[in-house]
Amino acid sequence: MLAASAAFRAAGNPTIAADVVGAMLSRWHSIALAAPVVLFALELRAVRRVVLLVLFAAIVFAASQVFVDLQIRTIRTTSAVPVSQLPRTDPVRRRFGALHGVSMGLLALQAIAATAVVCSRERL
């Protein structure tokens, strides 16, 4: 989230900034999917059900975010003009905004799940 806002501030062009953020997200998705899968596999030996449940949720959140971000990318690539130049009432821009909100929510849920797993290492 911080890197995306920095990219938009520094780029001066929303299309270029969106391209940078998209490239960062491609790499993020690899980490966001791989880390909980590896931790889930390692945690299977300890059989801490709560941690396994949180890790499974993190995997679902990450996979969902990949799906949503691919839809966002499709909107950006198929739009005749940059999404930021469309009127706020345009259905394409509204769908883009809704998907962007879902993506940000999923990212926040991943961060919460990661925090819960890290904190659980000491308690459970």
Summary of the structure (lengths in Angstrom):
residues: 124
radius of gyration: 17.1
end to end distance: 30.1
largest distance: 53.5
contacts: 330
relative contact order: 0.12
helix: 85%
strand: 0%
